[in-house]
Amino acid sequence: MTTPLTTVDGTAEDQSLPAAAPAPAAPLPGWRDSLRAGLWTWLAGLVGMCVMTYMSYLPFIRVESPSGARPANLLEALAKWSQWDTLWYIRIADSGYGTNEMSTAFFPLYPATVRVVGWVLPGPTIVAALAVSAVCAFGALVLMHRLAVEVLGDLGDAGRSIFYLLAFPTGFFLFAGYNESMFIMLAAGSLYFMRRGRWWAAGALAALSSGTRLVGVMLGVAFVIEYVRQRGLLAGGRPQWRRIRPDVLAAGLVPGGVLAYAAYCWYHFDEPMIFSRVQENWRRETQPPWVTLSWVVEKIADSKSIFDHLAVHNVIALSSVLAFGALLVLALVGPWRLGRENLYLTVFAALCLLVPLTGPIARGTPLTSFVRYALEALPAFMVLAKMGRSEGFGRVYLVSAIGAQSIMLLTFLHNTFIA
């Protein structure tokens, strides 16, 4: 007669028969596959950006471009990427934050990296900015692929997820002089290490992420959700506090980037949260998301024509909100769901998208940049990848997305705000 043993959750375990050894799980594809997939996708994007930049003046044969004279050489062509927020990052990289408090809206890690790279690369600062973004874009695609392999367990789906991300209408921002690719690289890396249970690495990358964009602090929520799941802290319907390990302290690293930046602002501007206050200069207001959406709908309804440029921006924003809202729901339920074990990814993406929804701009286009922020909703692209198993859907998505991206990039290069 054998004596029942008690398991961790207090249930009895019968030891009268030897337990069958669990079947070994099939090994997931390794880093080499992710590096290869990321490299080819990155090269495709880089070549595409170069071709579109070279051909971008064809529509302006008979009219003058808003960006000025056509480039005469490579450096002048690259300089055409110095548009909108890129100008802020270049100014910070060249001269620091100085006394212009408006510049504090742009977090420091990206321009600081550009400054360091600028010491090595010849040419104007835009060259360093584009180089940093291109390298980060490669890192983002590799780490996104690595995360997608963990979540989807299929190389085909993982490959589609990164290609769909890059092909998205605002995917060119991964190569622009913006901090998008750096943020996505760091966030994807942090989320990947959370999934692997490497909490200190996840916390460190999250800290760097929050030094790139304020929304990086939302990785703290993802950290808690995934830590609770992996440690089984709610097993049996009650807290299992004894399962907490010292590595839970890694969660404290997540806001490290924001806190370091706040300390700098306190020292330099005598106001630690100045980067939040200056958002008022862009006429941002705090509103419930449904109020923001009602504003967008009203702006569309009040337009004289659906082809008015403000109407087009608002239609794009509203369509993006509805599409990504649906994709995040489908990440939880339905035939393309990602599984309960990936809840932390969906929650993080939802929080990232909730930030612009609750902080709209009180003017003609309240959600004008939402379609760019949508790049951060990584699980949405994993759902799209599963939907892309249908050849018909994949073709429709890619043709539509790449066509829209070409128009948006052309608009951006010619000094017209797009996102």
N, C-alpha and C positions, 0 to 999 in steps of 0.2 A: 504494500500500500504506500502510495506517495503522498506527500504533504503539499497541499496547494500553496503556491507562492503568490504573493501580493504584488501586483504591478504598480507602476508609478501613480496611476489614477485611482488606486484603491480596489480594483476588481480582482477577482480570483483567477489564477491561471493554472489550468490542469497540466501537470508535468508527467502524467502517467505514460504518455507516448512521446517519443522524441519528435521535436518540431522539425518539419520539413524545411530544408534550406531554401530561402527565397531564390527565385530564378534571377540570375544577374541581369541587370538592365543593359540594354544595348547602348554602347558608348555613343555619345553625341559627337557630331563632326567637330573637329578641333579648330584651333586658331588659324591654321593654314587655310582652311576653307573660307573663313571669314575674311582673312587678309586678301585672298584671291578675289572673292566676290566684291569686297569693298574697293579694291584697286581698279577692277574693270568698270564698275559703276562710276567711280570717281573720274577715271579717264574719259568715259563717255560724257560725263557732265562738263569736264574741263574743255574738251574739244568743242562741245556744243556752245559753251560760253564764248570761246574764242571765235567760232564761226559767226555767231550772232552779233558779237561786237564788231567784227570786220565788216559785216553787211548792213550794219544798223543805219548807215547814212543813205542807203538806196532810196528810201521814201522821201528824202530831202534833196532831191536833185534840183527841183525848181523852186523850192521854198527854203527859207533859212530855218535851221534847227534851233530850238530853245536853248540847246547846250552850246551854241556858238559854232565857229567854223569847224569844218571836218578835219580830223586829225591828219597830220602829215607824216607821222612816224609812230613807232610802237609805244613810246612813252606817252605821247599825246593821246593815243587810243586808250591806254590804261587810265589816263587821267579822266576820261569820260565816266569812270566808275566813281569819281569823287562827287557823289550826290547826296543830299539830305543828311541823314544821321552820320554818314561817313565823314562829312566835314567836321562834325563835332569830335568824333574819335581821333581824327588826324590832328585837330587843334590841341586836344588833350595830350596826345602822344608827343607833339612837338614842344608844347609850352606848359604842360600841367594844367591844373584847374585854375591857377591864378586867382583873380578876384571876381571872376564871372560866375556867380552862384548858379546861373542857368545850366552850366556845364555839369553840375553835380548830379543831374538826372541820369547821367551816363556812367555806369559803374566802372571801376578802374582796371580790372584784370585784363580785358582785351586791349585797351589803349596802352597799358604798361608793357604788355607783350610786344605790341607793335613798335613801341619805342626801343626796346632791347633789340629786336630784329632789325630795326632801321639803322642801328650802329654797324651792322654787318653787311646788309644789302646796299648796293649803290642806288642812286636815283632818289626821286621824291618819296615822301612818306607813304603815298598811296601804294607804291610797289610793296613796301613792307606790310601794309594793311591787307592787301590782296594775298600776299604770300602766307600770312598767318591764317587768314580765313580758309585758304585752299588746303593747308596742312590740317587744320581743324576739321574741315569737311571730310577729308580722308579718315581721320580718327573717328568722326561721328558715324560715318557709314560702316566702318569696321565694328565699332562697339554696338551700334544698332543691330547689325547682322548677328553679332554674338548673342545679344539679348534675345533676338527673334528666334534663333536656333533653340535657346533654352525654353522659350515660351511655346513655340510652334512645333519644335521637334522635327522639322523638315527643311532641308536645304533649299528646295524650290520655293517654299513659302517665304523663307527668310530672305532669299535673293529678291523676290518680288517686293518685299516690304521696303527694302532700301531703295530699289529702283523707283517704286511708286512715290517714296518720299522725295527723291531728287527730281522726279518728273512733275511733281505738284506745281501748280501755277506760280507759287512764290519760292520754288526750290532754288532759284538762282541766288537767293539771299545767303545760301550756304557758302557761296563764293564771293559775295560782295563784302565791302569793308564795314560789315556789321558784326555784332557779337553772336549772331544766331548759331553759326557752326560750332563755336567754342562752347556755348551753353549746352547745345544738344549733345556734343561729345562728352562733356563732363557729367551731364544728367544721365545719359545712357550708360556711361561707365559706372556711375553710382548705383543705378537701378540693377545693373548686371551683377555687381558685387553683393548687393543685398540678396539677390536671388541665390547666389552661391554661398551665402552665410558668412561672407568676409566683411564683417561689420566695420572694422577700422578703415579699410580701404574705401568702403562705401561712404563713411562719414567724411574722410579726407577729400574725396572728389566732390561731395556735396558742399563742403566748405568753399572749395574753389568755385563751384557753380554759383553759390550765393554771393561770391565776389564778382561775378560776371553779370548776373541779373538778380534783382530782388526776389523774383519768383522762385529762385533756387531754394529758398527756405522751405518751400512746400515739400521738398524731399524729406524733410523731417517727419511729415505725416506718413509718407510712403514707408519710411524706415520703421516707424512704430507698428504699422499694420503688418508688415512682413516679418518683423521680429516676433510679434505676438503669434503669428501663424506658425512660424518655424519652430519656436520654442514650445508651442502648445500651451500658451499661458491661459487660455480659456477652455482647455479640455475639461470635459465633464460638467460644463456649465458654470464653473466657478473659477476664480483666479488661482493659478498655480504659481504662487510667488517664488517657490523654491527652485523653479526652473530658470529664473533670471540669472544670467552670468555677468561678470564684470564688463564684457564687451558691449553691454547695453549703454555704457557710458559714451560709446562712439557717437550716439545720437547728439551729444552735446557739441560735436564738431560742426554739425550742419550749419548753424547760423554764424560760423566763424568768419566767413567772408564779409557778411553784412556788418558784424560787430567791429571788425577791423576798419572797414570803410567809415562807419559811424565815428569811430575814435579819431580817424584822420580829419573828418569834417568838423568834429568838436575842436580839434587843435587848430585847424586852418580857418574855419568860418565861425567858431564859437557857437555852433549849432549842430549837434550830432545827427539830427534827422532832417537836415536841410534838403537832402535828395528827395524826400517825400513832399515837403512843402512846396518846392519849386514846380511840382506838377501842376499847381494852380496856374502857372504862367502859360501852360498849354490849354487852359480852360477845362481841365479835367474836374469832374464832379463825382462824388460817391453816390451811387444810386442802386436800388435793387435791380437785378438783371432783367426782370420783366418790364421795368420802366424804361431801361435802355432799349430793349427790343421794340417797345411801343414808339419810342422816339424815331427809331430807324424806319419803322413802317409808316409813320406820319411823314417823314421826310420824302419817302418814295411816293406816297399818295399826293403830296403837295407839289411834286415836280411837274413842270409844264410838259415835259416829254420824258418817256422812259429812257430815251437816248441822251438826255442831259447828263453831263459828266458826273455831277453829284449823285444823280439817280443811279448811274451805273456803279459807282463806288458803294452806294448803300445796298443795291441788289446783290453785289458780290459779297458784302459783309453779312447780310441776312442769310444768303444761301450757305455761306461757310458755317455760320452758327448752327443752322438747322442740320446741315450735312454731318458736321462733327458731333453734334449732340446725338444724332441717330447712330453714328458709328460707335460712340462710347456706350450707348445702350446695348448695341449689338455685341460689344465686347463682353457683356455680362449675360445676355440671354440670346437664344436663337441658335441657328445652325452654325454660325461663324464665331460663337463665343470663345473666349480665351481660357475659360475655366476659373473657378473660385480662387485657385492658388495665385492667380495673377490680378487679384483685386487691387493690390497696391499700385500697379501700373495705371489702371483706369482712374483711381482716385487722384493720383498725381496729375494726370492729364486733365481731368475735370477741373481741378483747382487752378491749374495754369490758365485754362480758358475762362475760368470764372473771374480772374483778375481784370482783364479788359472789359468784361461785361459789367462789372460793378464800378468801373472807373472810366466812363465814356467821356468823349470830348463834346462839350456843349456848343456845337456848331453844326455845319451842314452835313458832316460825316462822322457821327458819334463813334463808330467802330471801324474807322478807316484802316487800322493796322491789324485787325483781327485775323485776316487771311494770312498774314505773316506769322503771327503767334501760333496759328494752327499747326505749324511745322513741329511744335513741341509736343503735340498729342501723339506720341509714338504708338500706343496701342491701336489708335485709329488706323494707322497704316498697316498694322499687322492684320486687322480685320479686313481691310481692303485686299491684302495679299491672299487671304483665304478665299475671298470672293473672286479673286483673279484666277482661281483654278478653272473658272469658266472662261474659255477662250474668247467668247463674245464680249463678256464684261471687260476683260483685260484690254482688248483692242479699243473699246469705246473709251475707257478711262485714259489710256495712254495718248490716244490721238487728241482727245479733248484737253487733257492736262498740258501736254507739250505745246499744243497750239496756243492755249491761253498764256503759258509761260513766255512764249516768244513775243506776244504782244506786250505783256507786262514788262519784260526786260527792255524791249524797245522804248517803252514809255519811260522807264527808269533812266536809261542811258541818255535820254534827251530832256533830262531835268524837269520831269513832271512827276509829282508825287503819286506813288502807286500803293504803298502799304507801309 
